[in-house]
Amino acid sequence: MGEGGRVNPWHPPEGEKERHLRWMEMMWERHQSNAREEARTREVIGVFEVLAELSRRRVEAPHFPPRESPW
């Protein structure tokens, strides 16, 4: 505490700095996790875009001659 029982913002109480650093580390880990999840989402969306493009193409079924019975 500072003068007159007030907290000095430039000198946080003991333990406050460690708590703040843990909070910052947790926020960084969350940010990294979100970034990885966004990258995975973009990858999955890309796969679906390719599938959508393939589904729009008209494909003619191959013609096979009728099979003859071996009997």
N, CA, C, O and CB atoms as a CASP TS submission, in Angstrom:
PFRMAT TS
TARGET T0000
AUTHOR 0000-0000-0000
METHOD Language model
MODEL 1
PARENT N/A
ATOM      1  N   MET     1       0.832  -1.177   0.000  1.00  0.00           N
ATOM      2  CA  MET     1       0.000   0.000   0.000  1.00  0.00           C
ATOM      3  C   MET     1       0.874   1.237   0.000  1.00  0.00           C
ATOM      4  O   MET     1       2.005   1.234   0.488  1.00  0.00           O
ATOM      5  CB  MET     1      -0.945   0.000   1.200  1.00  0.00           C
ATOM      6  N   GLY     2       0.323   2.278  -0.555  1.00  0.00           N
ATOM      7  CA  GLY     2       1.055   3.527  -0.628  1.00  0.00           C
ATOM      8  C   GLY     2       0.767   4.393   0.580  1.00  0.00           C
ATOM      9  O   GLY     2       0.410   3.903   1.651  1.00  0.00           O
ATOM     10  N   GLU     3       0.928   5.681   0.385  1.00  0.00           N
ATOM     11  CA  GLU     3       0.690   6.618   1.476  1.00  0.00           C
ATOM     12  C   GLU     3      -0.786   6.650   1.831  1.00  0.00           C
ATOM     13  O   GLU     3      -1.636   6.604   0.941  1.00  0.00           O
ATOM     14  CB  GLU     3       1.180   8.022   1.103  1.00  0.00           C
ATOM     15  N   GLY     4      -1.102   6.728   3.108  1.00  0.00           N
ATOM     16  CA  GLY     4      -2.477   6.857   3.557  1.00  0.00           C
ATOM     17  C   GLY     4      -3.323   5.621   3.290  1.00  0.00           C
ATOM     18  O   GLY     4      -4.548   5.724   3.228  1.00  0.00           O
ATOM     19  N   GLY     5      -2.703   4.454   3.130  1.00  0.00           N
ATOM     20  CA  GLY     5      -3.455   3.222   2.929  1.00  0.00           C
ATOM     21  C   GLY     5      -3.942   3.015   1.501  1.00  0.00           C
ATOM     22  O   GLY     5      -4.715   2.091   1.245  1.00  0.00           O
ATOM     23  N   ARG     6      -3.508   3.854   0.570  1.00  0.00           N
ATOM     24  CA  ARG     6      -3.938   3.700  -0.824  1.00  0.00           C
ATOM     25  C   ARG     6      -2.985   2.770  -1.568  1.00  0.00           C
ATOM     26  O   ARG     6      -1.807   2.660  -1.227  1.00  0.00           O
ATOM     27  CB  ARG     6      -4.008   5.076  -1.532  1.00  0.00           C
ATOM     28  N   VAL     7      -3.519   2.102  -2.595  1.00  0.00           N
ATOM     29  CA  VAL     7      -2.703   1.215  -3.427  1.00  0.00           C
ATOM     30  C   VAL     7      -2.019   2.055  -4.488  1.00  0.00           C
ATOM     31  O   VAL     7      -2.662   2.846  -5.178  1.00  0.00           O
ATOM     32  CB  VAL     7      -3.565   0.082  -4.079  1.00  0.00           C
ATOM     33  N   ASN     8      -0.714   1.879  -4.614  1.00  0.00           N
ATOM     34  CA  ASN     8       0.051   2.587  -5.632  1.00  0.00           C
ATOM     35  C   ASN     8      -0.012   1.768  -6.917  1.00  0.00           C
ATOM     36  O   ASN     8       0.473   0.637  -6.936  1.00  0.00           O
ATOM     37  CB  ASN     8       1.536   2.822  -5.176  1.00  0.00           C
ATOM     38  N   PRO     9      -0.600   2.305  -8.003  1.00  0.00           N
ATOM     39  CA  PRO     9      -0.720   1.523  -9.237  1.00  0.00           C
ATOM     40  C   PRO     9       0.624   1.180  -9.868  1.00  0.00           C
ATOM     41  O   PRO     9       0.705   0.246 -10.666  1.00  0.00           O
ATOM     42  CB  PRO     9      -1.555   2.275 -10.232  1.00  0.00           C
ATOM     43  N   TRP    10       1.684   1.919  -9.525  1.00  0.00           N
ATOM     44  CA  TRP    10       2.999   1.651 -10.102  1.00  0.00           C
ATOM     45  C   TRP    10       3.743   0.568  -9.343  1.00  0.00           C
ATOM     46  O   TRP    10       4.737   0.038  -9.840  1.00  0.00           O
ATOM     47  CB  TRP    10       3.826   2.916 -10.126  1.00  0.00           C
ATOM     48  N   HIS    11       3.289   0.238  -8.174  1.00  0.00           N
ATOM     49  CA  HIS    11       3.902  -0.818  -7.366  1.00  0.00           C
ATOM     50  C   HIS    11       2.787  -1.709  -6.830  1.00  0.00           C
ATOM     51  O   HIS    11       2.327  -1.518  -5.704  1.00  0.00           O
ATOM     52  CB  HIS    11       4.762  -0.219  -6.192  1.00  0.00           C
ATOM     53  N   PRO    12       2.348  -2.689  -7.634  1.00  0.00           N
ATOM     54  CA  PRO    12       1.247  -3.545  -7.187  1.00  0.00           C
ATOM     55  C   PRO    12       1.650  -4.358  -5.964  1.00  0.00           C
ATOM     56  O   PRO    12       2.836  -4.610  -5.747  1.00  0.00           O
ATOM     57  CB  PRO    12       0.802  -4.481  -8.316  1.00  0.00           C
ATOM     58  N   PRO    13       0.671  -4.770  -5.167  1.00  0.00           N
ATOM     59  CA  PRO    13       0.976  -5.575  -3.978  1.00  0.00           C
ATOM     60  C   PRO    13       1.636  -6.896  -4.367  1.00  0.00           C
ATOM     61  O   PRO    13       1.514  -7.346  -5.506  1.00  0.00           O
ATOM     62  CB  PRO    13      -0.306  -5.845  -3.167  1.00  0.00           C
ATOM     63  N   GLU    14       2.330  -7.510  -3.423  1.00  0.00           N
ATOM     64  CA  GLU    14       2.992  -8.789  -3.670  1.00  0.00           C
ATOM     65  C   GLU    14       1.965  -9.810  -4.152  1.00  0.00           C
ATOM     66  O   GLU    14       0.850  -9.865  -3.634  1.00  0.00           O
ATOM     67  CB  GLU    14       3.710  -9.298  -2.390  1.00  0.00           C
ATOM     68  N   GLY    15       2.334 -10.599  -5.120  1.00  0.00           N
ATOM     69  CA  GLY    15       1.440 -11.624  -5.648  1.00  0.00           C
ATOM     70  C   GLY    15       0.566 -11.117  -6.782  1.00  0.00           C
ATOM     71  O   GLY    15       0.118 -11.900  -7.619  1.00  0.00           O
ATOM     72  N   GLU    16       0.324  -9.833  -6.815  1.00  0.00           N
ATOM     73  CA  GLU    16      -0.521  -9.256  -7.866  1.00  0.00           C
ATOM     74  C   GLU    16       0.170  -9.361  -9.228  1.00  0.00           C
ATOM     75  O   GLU    16      -0.472  -9.632 -10.243  1.00  0.00           O
ATOM     76  CB  GLU    16      -0.854  -7.778  -7.546  1.00  0.00           C
ATOM     77  N   LYS    17       1.484  -9.143  -9.235  1.00  0.00           N
ATOM     78  CA  LYS    17       2.237  -9.228 -10.488  1.00  0.00           C
ATOM     79  C   LYS    17       2.186 -10.652 -11.042  1.00  0.00           C
ATOM     80  O   LYS    17       1.967 -10.845 -12.238  1.00  0.00           O
ATOM     81  CB  LYS    17       3.704  -8.786 -10.274  1.00  0.00           C
ATOM     82  N   GLU    18       2.387 -11.650 -10.177  1.00  0.00           N
ATOM     83  CA  GLU    18       2.346 -13.043 -10.611  1.00  0.00           C
ATOM     84  C   GLU    18       0.960 -13.406 -11.124  1.00  0.00           C
ATOM     85  O   GLU    18       0.827 -14.110 -12.125  1.00  0.00           O
ATOM     86  CB  GLU    18       2.748 -13.978  -9.463  1.00  0.00           C
ATOM     87  N   ARG    19      -0.070 -12.924 -10.438  1.00  0.00           N
ATOM     88  CA  ARG    19      -1.438 -13.196 -10.866  1.00  0.00           C
ATOM     89  C   ARG    19      -1.699 -12.581 -12.241  1.00  0.00           C
ATOM     90  O   ARG    19      -2.326 -13.195 -13.103  1.00  0.00           O
ATOM     91  CB  ARG    19      -2.446 -12.652  -9.834  1.00  0.00           C
ATOM     92  N   HIS    20      -1.209 -11.370 -12.424  1.00  0.00           N
ATOM     93  CA  HIS    20      -1.387 -10.692 -13.707  1.00  0.00           C
ATOM     94  C   HIS    20      -0.632 -11.433 -14.812  1.00  0.00           C
ATOM     95  O   HIS    20      -1.153 -11.584 -15.917  1.00  0.00           O
ATOM     96  CB  HIS    20      -0.905  -9.226 -13.617  1.00  0.00           C
ATOM     97  N   LEU    21       0.578 -11.894 -14.530  1.00  0.00           N
ATOM     98  CA  LEU    21       1.349 -12.644 -15.521  1.00  0.00           C
ATOM     99  C   LEU    21       0.663 -13.962 -15.879  1.00  0.00           C
ATOM    100  O   LEU    21       0.645 -14.352 -17.047  1.00  0.00           O
ATOM    101  CB  LEU    21       2.762 -12.915 -14.997  1.00  0.00           C
ATOM    102  N   ARG    22       0.092 -14.654 -14.876  1.00  0.00           N
ATOM    103  CA  ARG    22      -0.649 -15.885 -15.159  1.00  0.00           C
ATOM    104  C   ARG    22      -1.863 -15.586 -16.035  1.00  0.00           C
ATOM    105  O   ARG    22      -2.175 -16.346 -16.952  1.00  0.00           O
ATOM    106  CB  ARG    22      -1.091 -16.569 -13.847  1.00  0.00           C
ATOM    107  N   TRP    23      -2.545 -14.477 -15.749  1.00  0.00           N
ATOM    108  CA  TRP    23      -3.706 -14.080 -16.546  1.00  0.00           C
ATOM    109  C   TRP    23      -3.283 -13.799 -17.989  1.00  0.00           C
ATOM    110  O   TRP    23      -3.957 -14.223 -18.928  1.00  0.00           O
ATOM    111  CB  TRP    23      -4.390 -12.834 -15.931  1.00  0.00           C
ATOM    112  N   MET    24      -2.168 -13.085 -18.166  1.00  0.00           N
ATOM    113  CA  MET    24      -1.679 -12.791 -19.514  1.00  0.00           C
ATOM    114  C   MET    24      -1.315 -14.080 -20.251  1.00  0.00           C
ATOM    115  O   MET    24      -1.607 -14.223 -21.438  1.00  0.00           O
ATOM    116  CB  MET    24      -0.459 -11.851 -19.450  1.00  0.00           C
ATOM    117  N   GLU    25      -0.677 -15.016 -19.548  1.00  0.00           N
ATOM    118  CA  GLU    25      -0.318 -16.291 -20.162  1.00  0.00           C
ATOM    119  C   GLU    25      -1.571 -17.063 -20.580  1.00  0.00           C
ATOM    120  O   GLU    25      -1.610 -17.650 -21.661  1.00  0.00           O
ATOM    121  CB  GLU    25       0.529 -17.133 -19.194  1.00  0.00           C
ATOM    122  N   MET    26      -2.592 -17.061 -19.721  1.00  0.00           N
ATOM    123  CA  MET    26      -3.842 -17.734 -20.040  1.00  0.00           C
ATOM    124  C   MET    26      -4.499 -17.098 -21.272  1.00  0.00           C
ATOM    125  O   MET    26      -5.010 -17.806 -22.140  1.00  0.00           O
ATOM    126  CB  MET    26      -4.799 -17.685 -18.834  1.00  0.00           C
ATOM    127  N   MET    27      -4.484 -15.779 -21.347  1.00  0.00           N
ATOM    128  CA  MET    27      -5.073 -15.093 -22.499  1.00  0.00           C
ATOM    129  C   MET    27      -4.288 -15.416 -23.771  1.00  0.00           C
ATOM    130  O   MET    27      -4.889 -15.579 -24.833  1.00  0.00           O
ATOM    131  CB  MET    27      -5.108 -13.566 -22.264  1.00  0.00           C
ATOM    132  N   TRP    28      -2.969 -15.511 -23.686  1.00  0.00           N
ATOM    133  CA  TRP    28      -2.144 -15.849 -24.852  1.00  0.00           C
ATOM    134  C   TRP    28      -2.459 -17.271 -25.323  1.00  0.00           C
ATOM    135  O   TRP    28      -2.597 -17.516 -26.522  1.00  0.00           O
ATOM    136  CB  TRP    28      -0.632 -15.712 -24.514  1.00  0.00           C
ATOM    137  N   GLU    29      -2.571 -18.209 -24.373  1.00  0.00           N
ATOM    138  CA  GLU    29      -2.899 -19.584 -24.732  1.00  0.00           C
ATOM    139  C   GLU    29      -4.272 -19.654 -25.391  1.00  0.00           C
ATOM    140  O   GLU    29      -4.462 -20.400 -26.351  1.00  0.00           O
ATOM    141  CB  GLU    29      -2.856 -20.490 -23.493  1.00  0.00           C
ATOM    142  N   ARG    30      -5.223 -18.887 -24.885  1.00  0.00           N
ATOM    143  CA  ARG    30      -6.556 -18.858 -25.487  1.00  0.00           C
ATOM    144  C   ARG    30      -6.477 -18.304 -26.906  1.00  0.00           C
ATOM    145  O   ARG    30      -7.123 -18.819 -27.819  1.00  0.00           O
ATOM    146  CB  ARG    30      -7.527 -18.011 -24.630  1.00  0.00           C
ATOM    147  N   HIS    31      -5.685 -17.258 -27.083  1.00  0.00           N
ATOM    148  CA  HIS    31      -5.517 -16.665 -28.416  1.00  0.00           C
ATOM    149  C   HIS    31      -4.921 -17.695 -29.376  1.00  0.00           C
ATOM    150  O   HIS    31      -5.392 -17.836 -30.504  1.00  0.00           O
ATOM    151  CB  HIS    31      -4.612 -15.403 -28.348  1.00  0.00           C
ATOM    152  N   GLN    32      -3.894 -18.409 -28.937  1.00  0.00           N
ATOM    153  CA  GLN    32      -3.251 -19.420 -29.777  1.00  0.00           C
ATOM    154  C   GLN    32      -4.238 -20.535 -30.121  1.00  0.00           C
ATOM    155  O   GLN    32      -4.286 -21.003 -31.258  1.00  0.00           O
ATOM    156  CB  GLN    32      -2.009 -20.003 -29.068  1.00  0.00           C
ATOM    157  N   SER    33      -5.018 -20.951 -29.137  1.00  0.00           N
ATOM    158  CA  SER    33      -6.012 -22.002 -29.361  1.00  0.00           C
ATOM    159  C   SER    33      -7.050 -21.544 -30.379  1.00  0.00           C
ATOM    160  O   SER    33      -7.431 -22.305 -31.268  1.00  0.00           O
ATOM    161  CB  SER    33      -6.698 -22.394 -28.037  1.00  0.00           C
ATOM    162  N   ASN    34      -7.504 -20.309 -30.250  1.00  0.00           N
ATOM    163  CA  ASN    34      -8.477 -19.765 -31.203  1.00  0.00           C
ATOM    164  C   ASN    34      -7.885 -19.699 -32.600  1.00  0.00           C
ATOM    165  O   ASN    34      -8.570 -19.996 -33.578  1.00  0.00           O
ATOM    166  CB  ASN    34      -8.943 -18.372 -30.765  1.00  0.00           C
ATOM    167  N   ALA    35      -6.625 -19.314 -32.703  1.00  0.00           N
ATOM    168  CA  ALA    35      -5.971 -19.220 -34.012  1.00  0.00           C
ATOM    169  C   ALA    35      -5.877 -20.601 -34.661  1.00  0.00           C
ATOM    170  O   ALA    35      -6.110 -20.742 -35.862  1.00  0.00           O
ATOM    171  CB  ALA    35      -4.562 -18.596 -33.872  1.00  0.00           C
ATOM    172  N   ARG    36      -5.533 -21.626 -33.864  1.00  0.00           N
ATOM    173  CA  ARG    36      -5.466 -22.987 -34.411  1.00  0.00           C
ATOM    174  C   ARG    36      -6.850 -23.451 -34.866  1.00  0.00           C
ATOM    175  O   ARG    36      -6.987 -24.068 -35.923  1.00  0.00           O
ATOM    176  CB  ARG    36      -4.893 -23.970 -33.360  1.00  0.00           C
ATOM    177  N   GLU    37      -7.862 -23.154 -34.075  1.00  0.00           N
ATOM    178  CA  GLU    37      -9.227 -23.560 -34.425  1.00  0.00           C
ATOM    179  C   GLU    37      -9.695 -22.855 -35.697  1.00  0.00           C
ATOM    180  O   GLU    37     -10.360 -23.465 -36.534  1.00  0.00           O
ATOM    181  CB  GLU    37     -10.192 -23.255 -33.267  1.00  0.00           C
ATOM    182  N   GLU    38      -9.355 -21.586 -35.843  1.00  0.00           N
ATOM    183  CA  GLU    38      -9.718 -20.854 -37.058  1.00  0.00           C
ATOM    184  C   GLU    38      -9.015 -21.449 -38.280  1.00  0.00           C
ATOM    185  O   GLU    38      -9.608 -21.536 -39.354  1.00  0.00           O
ATOM    186  CB  GLU    38      -9.362 -19.362 -36.913  1.00  0.00           C
ATOM    187  N   ALA    39      -7.764 -21.855 -38.122  1.00  0.00           N
ATOM    188  CA  ALA    39      -7.035 -22.472 -39.235  1.00  0.00           C
ATOM    189  C   ALA    39      -7.691 -23.796 -39.629  1.00  0.00           C
ATOM    190  O   ALA    39      -7.842 -24.087 -40.815  1.00  0.00           O
ATOM    191  CB  ALA    39      -5.549 -22.700 -38.856  1.00  0.00           C
ATOM    192  N   ARG    40      -8.082 -24.599 -38.631  1.00  0.00           N
ATOM    193  CA  ARG    40      -8.767 -25.855 -38.930  1.00  0.00           C
ATOM    194  C   ARG    40     -10.097 -25.599 -39.621  1.00  0.00           C
ATOM    195  O   ARG    40     -10.467 -26.314 -40.553  1.00  0.00           O
ATOM    196  CB  ARG    40      -8.986 -26.664 -37.650  1.00  0.00           C
ATOM    197  N   THR    41     -10.813 -24.583 -39.166  1.00  0.00           N
ATOM    198  CA  THR    41     -12.103 -24.247 -39.774  1.00  0.00           C
ATOM    199  C   THR    41     -11.917 -23.854 -41.231  1.00  0.00           C
ATOM    200  O   THR    41     -12.682 -24.284 -42.095  1.00  0.00           O
ATOM    201  CB  THR    41     -12.790 -23.108 -39.000  1.00  0.00           C
ATOM    202  N   ARG    42     -10.896 -23.030 -41.510  1.00  0.00           N
ATOM    203  CA  ARG    42     -10.631 -22.637 -42.900  1.00  0.00           C
ATOM    204  C   ARG    42     -10.312 -23.860 -43.756  1.00  0.00           C
ATOM    205  O   ARG    42     -10.740 -23.946 -44.907  1.00  0.00           O
ATOM    206  CB  ARG    42      -9.467 -21.625 -42.965  1.00  0.00           C
ATOM    207  N   GLU    43      -9.566 -24.796 -43.198  1.00  0.00           N
ATOM    208  CA  GLU    43      -9.212 -26.011 -43.934  1.00  0.00           C
ATOM    209  C   GLU    43     -10.462 -26.836 -44.260  1.00  0.00           C
ATOM    210  O   GLU    43     -10.614 -27.315 -45.383  1.00  0.00           O
ATOM    211  CB  GLU    43      -8.212 -26.859 -43.121  1.00  0.00           C
ATOM    212  N   VAL    44     -11.348 -27.001 -43.287  1.00  0.00           N
ATOM    213  CA  VAL    44     -12.579 -27.765 -43.508  1.00  0.00           C
ATOM    214  C   VAL    44     -13.467 -27.063 -44.527  1.00  0.00           C
ATOM    215  O   VAL    44     -14.044 -27.713 -45.399  1.00  0.00           O
ATOM    216  CB  VAL    44     -13.343 -27.962 -42.184  1.00  0.00           C
ATOM    217  N   ILE    45     -13.581 -25.747 -44.426  1.00  0.00           N
ATOM    218  CA  ILE    45     -14.379 -24.993 -45.395  1.00  0.00           C
ATOM    219  C   ILE    45     -13.804 -25.180 -46.795  1.00  0.00           C
ATOM    220  O   ILE    45     -14.556 -25.314 -47.760  1.00  0.00           O
ATOM    221  CB  ILE    45     -14.423 -23.488 -45.023  1.00  0.00           C
ATOM    222  N   GLY    46     -12.490 -25.191 -46.913  1.00  0.00           N
ATOM    223  CA  GLY    46     -11.849 -25.419 -48.207  1.00  0.00           C
ATOM    224  C   GLY    46     -12.222 -26.771 -48.791  1.00  0.00           C
ATOM    225  O   GLY    46     -12.471 -26.881 -49.992  1.00  0.00           O
ATOM    226  N   VAL    47     -12.262 -27.796 -47.958  1.00  0.00           N
ATOM    227  CA  VAL    47     -12.645 -29.131 -48.428  1.00  0.00           C
ATOM    228  C   VAL    47     -14.082 -29.103 -48.940  1.00  0.00           C
ATOM    229  O   VAL    47     -14.378 -29.661 -49.997  1.00  0.00           O
ATOM    230  CB  VAL    47     -12.491 -30.184 -47.294  1.00  0.00           C
ATOM    231  N   PHE    48     -14.976 -28.452 -48.192  1.00  0.00           N
ATOM    232  CA  PHE    48     -16.368 -28.381 -48.626  1.00  0.00           C
ATOM    233  C   PHE    48     -16.526 -27.556 -49.898  1.00  0.00           C
ATOM    234  O   PHE    48     -17.390 -27.853 -50.723  1.00  0.00           O
ATOM    235  CB  PHE    48     -17.230 -27.795 -47.523  1.00  0.00           C
ATOM    236  N   GLU    49     -15.708 -26.532 -50.066  1.00  0.00           N
ATOM    237  CA  GLU    49     -15.769 -25.751 -51.307  1.00  0.00           C
ATOM    238  C   GLU    49     -15.375 -26.607 -52.505  1.00  0.00           C
ATOM    239  O   GLU    49     -15.997 -26.520 -53.563  1.00  0.00           O
ATOM    240  CB  GLU    49     -14.853 -24.516 -51.214  1.00  0.00           C
ATOM    241  N   VAL    50     -14.346 -27.430 -52.343  1.00  0.00           N
ATOM    242  CA  VAL    50     -13.934 -28.337 -53.425  1.00  0.00           C
ATOM    243  C   VAL    50     -15.052 -29.336 -53.720  1.00  0.00           C
ATOM    244  O   VAL    50     -15.365 -29.597 -54.881  1.00  0.00           O
ATOM    245  CB  VAL    50     -12.622 -29.087 -53.049  1.00  0.00           C
ATOM    246  N   LEU    51     -15.647 -29.890 -52.675  1.00  0.00           N
ATOM    247  CA  LEU    51     -16.746 -30.838 -52.876  1.00  0.00           C
ATOM    248  C   LEU    51     -17.931 -30.171 -53.571  1.00  0.00           C
ATOM    249  O   LEU    51     -18.559 -30.773 -54.442  1.00  0.00           O
ATOM    250  CB  LEU    51     -17.191 -31.431 -51.534  1.00  0.00           C
ATOM    251  N   ALA    52     -18.237 -28.935 -53.193  1.00  0.00           N
ATOM    252  CA  ALA    52     -19.341 -28.210 -53.833  1.00  0.00           C
ATOM    253  C   ALA    52     -19.041 -27.989 -55.309  1.00  0.00           C
ATOM    254  O   ALA    52     -19.923 -28.143 -56.154  1.00  0.00           O
ATOM    255  CB  ALA    52     -19.589 -26.857 -53.130  1.00  0.00           C
ATOM    256  N   GLU    53     -17.811 -27.631 -55.618  1.00  0.00           N
ATOM    257  CA  GLU    53     -17.421 -27.419 -57.020  1.00  0.00           C
ATOM    258  C   GLU    53     -17.550 -28.720 -57.811  1.00  0.00           C
ATOM    259  O   GLU    53     -18.059 -28.720 -58.931  1.00  0.00           O
ATOM    260  CB  GLU    53     -15.969 -26.881 -57.110  1.00  0.00           C
ATOM    261  N   LEU    54     -17.098 -29.810 -57.238  1.00  0.00           N
ATOM    262  CA  LEU    54     -17.212 -31.103 -57.918  1.00  0.00           C
ATOM    263  C   LEU    54     -18.675 -31.502 -58.121  1.00  0.00           C
ATOM    264  O   LEU    54     -19.023 -32.087 -59.147  1.00  0.00           O
ATOM    265  CB  LEU    54     -16.482 -32.188 -57.118  1.00  0.00           C
ATOM    266  N   SER    55     -19.519 -31.189 -57.155  1.00  0.00           N
ATOM    267  CA  SER    55     -20.928 -31.579 -57.273  1.00  0.00           C
ATOM    268  C   SER    55     -21.657 -30.767 -58.341  1.00  0.00           C
ATOM    269  O   SER    55     -22.703 -31.202 -58.823  1.00  0.00           O
ATOM    270  CB  SER    55     -21.632 -31.413 -55.930  1.00  0.00           C
ATOM    271  N   ARG    56     -21.141 -29.612 -58.720  1.00  0.00           N
ATOM    272  CA  ARG    56     -21.780 -28.783 -59.741  1.00  0.00           C
ATOM    273  C   ARG    56     -21.458 -29.260 -61.158  1.00  0.00           C
ATOM    274  O   ARG    56     -22.147 -28.887 -62.108  1.00  0.00           O
ATOM    275  CB  ARG    56     -21.350 -27.335 -59.576  1.00  0.00           C
ATOM    276  N   ARG    57     -20.442 -30.059 -61.302  1.00  0.00           N
ATOM    277  CA  ARG    57     -20.055 -30.546 -62.629  1.00  0.00           C
ATOM    278  C   ARG    57     -21.020 -31.625 -63.098  1.00  0.00           C
ATOM    279  O   ARG    57     -21.457 -32.480 -62.329  1.00  0.00           O
ATOM    280  CB  ARG    57     -18.612 -31.092 -62.611  1.00  0.00           C
ATOM    281  N   ARG    58     -21.332 -31.556 -64.373  1.00  0.00           N
ATOM    282  CA  ARG    58     -22.192 -32.597 -64.942  1.00  0.00           C
ATOM    283  C   ARG    58     -21.285 -33.724 -65.425  1.00  0.00           C
ATOM    284  O   ARG    58     -20.341 -33.511 -66.185  1.00  0.00           O
ATOM    285  CB  ARG    58     -23.090 -32.036 -66.120  1.00  0.00           C
ATOM    286  N   VAL    59     -21.595 -34.894 -64.972  1.00  0.00           N
ATOM    287  CA  VAL    59     -20.798 -36.058 -65.336  1.00  0.00           C
ATOM    288  C   VAL    59     -21.723 -37.060 -66.016  1.00  0.00           C
ATOM    289  O   VAL    59     -22.766 -37.433 -65.480  1.00  0.00           O
ATOM    290  CB  VAL    59     -20.094 -36.691 -64.081  1.00  0.00           C
ATOM    291  N   GLU    60     -21.324 -37.478 -67.189  1.00  0.00           N
ATOM    292  CA  GLU    60     -22.090 -38.504 -67.905  1.00  0.00           C
ATOM    293  C   GLU    60     -21.683 -39.874 -67.377  1.00  0.00           C
ATOM    294  O   GLU    60     -20.501 -40.183 -67.223  1.00  0.00           O
ATOM    295  CB  GLU    60     -21.858 -38.411 -69.451  1.00  0.00           C
ATOM    296  N   ALA    61     -22.687 -40.670 -67.110  1.00  0.00           N
ATOM    297  CA  ALA    61     -22.406 -42.032 -66.654  1.00  0.00           C
ATOM    298  C   ALA    61     -21.838 -42.830 -67.820  1.00  0.00           C
ATOM    299  O   ALA    61     -22.312 -42.687 -68.947  1.00  0.00           O
ATOM    300  CB  ALA    61     -23.690 -42.716 -66.084  1.00  0.00           C
ATOM    301  N   PRO    62     -20.846 -43.656 -67.576  1.00  0.00           N
ATOM    302  CA  PRO    62     -20.281 -44.458 -68.664  1.00  0.00           C
ATOM    303  C   PRO    62     -21.303 -45.489 -69.157  1.00  0.00           C
ATOM    304  O   PRO    62     -22.123 -45.995 -68.391  1.00  0.00           O
ATOM    305  CB  PRO    62     -18.984 -45.167 -68.200  1.00  0.00           C
ATOM    306  N   HIS    63     -21.229 -45.774 -70.430  1.00  0.00           N
ATOM    307  CA  HIS    63     -22.143 -46.763 -71.008  1.00  0.00           C
ATOM    308  C   HIS    63     -21.412 -48.096 -71.123  1.00  0.00           C
ATOM    309  O   HIS    63     -20.357 -48.196 -71.750  1.00  0.00           O
ATOM    310  CB  HIS    63     -22.675 -46.297 -72.406  1.00  0.00           C
ATOM    311  N   PHE    64     -21.988 -49.097 -70.514  1.00  0.00           N
ATOM    312  CA  PHE    64     -21.426 -50.439 -70.581  1.00  0.00           C
ATOM    313  C   PHE    64     -22.385 -51.317 -71.379  1.00  0.00           C
ATOM    314  O   PHE    64     -23.598 -51.242 -71.182  1.00  0.00           O
ATOM    315  CB  PHE    64     -21.179 -51.026 -69.149  1.00  0.00           C
ATOM    316  N   PRO    65     -21.864 -52.141 -72.269  1.00  0.00           N
ATOM    317  CA  PRO    65     -22.760 -53.043 -73.006  1.00  0.00           C
ATOM    318  C   PRO    65     -23.404 -54.040 -72.047  1.00  0.00           C
ATOM    319  O   PRO    65     -22.804 -54.407 -71.037  1.00  0.00           O
ATOM    320  CB  PRO    65     -21.989 -53.793 -74.126  1.00  0.00           C
ATOM    321  N   PRO    66     -24.618 -54.475 -72.359  1.00  0.00           N
ATOM    322  CA  PRO    66     -25.276 -55.443 -71.467  1.00  0.00           C
ATOM    323  C   PRO    66     -24.443 -56.715 -71.340  1.00  0.00           C
ATOM    324  O   PRO    66     -23.815 -57.174 -72.294  1.00  0.00           O
ATOM    325  CB  PRO    66     -26.689 -55.787 -71.986  1.00  0.00           C
ATOM    326  N   ARG    67     -24.460 -57.250 -70.169  1.00  0.00           N
ATOM    327  CA  ARG    67     -23.700 -58.486 -69.936  1.00  0.00           C
ATOM    328  C   ARG    67     -24.467 -59.670 -70.499  1.00  0.00           C
ATOM    329  O   ARG    67     -25.695 -59.729 -70.450  1.00  0.00           O
ATOM    330  CB  ARG    67     -23.420 -58.693 -68.424  1.00  0.00           C
ATOM    331  N   GLU    68     -23.722 -60.583 -71.020  1.00  0.00           N
ATOM    332  CA  GLU    68     -24.347 -61.811 -71.523  1.00  0.00           C
ATOM    333  C   GLU    68     -24.253 -62.886 -70.458  1.00  0.00           C
ATOM    334  O   GLU    68     -23.241 -63.025 -69.772  1.00  0.00           O
ATOM    335  CB  GLU    68     -23.676 -62.288 -72.845  1.00  0.00           C
ATOM    336  N   SER    69     -25.305 -63.624 -70.341  1.00  0.00           N
ATOM    337  CA  SER    69     -25.339 -64.683 -69.348  1.00  0.00           C
ATOM    338  C   SER    69     -24.381 -65.804 -69.765  1.00  0.00           C
ATOM    339  O   SER    69     -24.352 -66.180 -70.937  1.00  0.00           O
ATOM    340  CB  SER    69     -26.782 -65.225 -69.172  1.00  0.00           C
ATOM    341  N   PRO    70     -23.606 -66.335 -68.835  1.00  0.00           N
ATOM    342  CA  PRO    70     -22.687 -67.421 -69.196  1.00  0.00           C
ATOM    343  C   PRO    70     -23.417 -68.739 -69.428  1.00  0.00           C
ATOM    344  O   PRO    70     -22.748 -69.697 -69.817  1.00  0.00           O
ATOM    345  CB  PRO    70     -21.640 -67.603 -68.106  1.00  0.00           C
ATOM    346  N   TRP    71     -24.698 -68.874 -69.231  1.00  0.00           N
ATOM    347  CA  TRP    71     -25.440 -70.129 -69.414  1.00  0.00           C
ATOM    348  C   TRP    71     -25.853 -70.307 -70.809  1.00  0.00           C
ATOM    349  O   TRP    71     -26.487 -71.309 -71.142  1.00  0.00           O
ATOM    350  CB  TRP    71     -26.640 -70.187 -68.538  1.00  0.00           C
TER
END
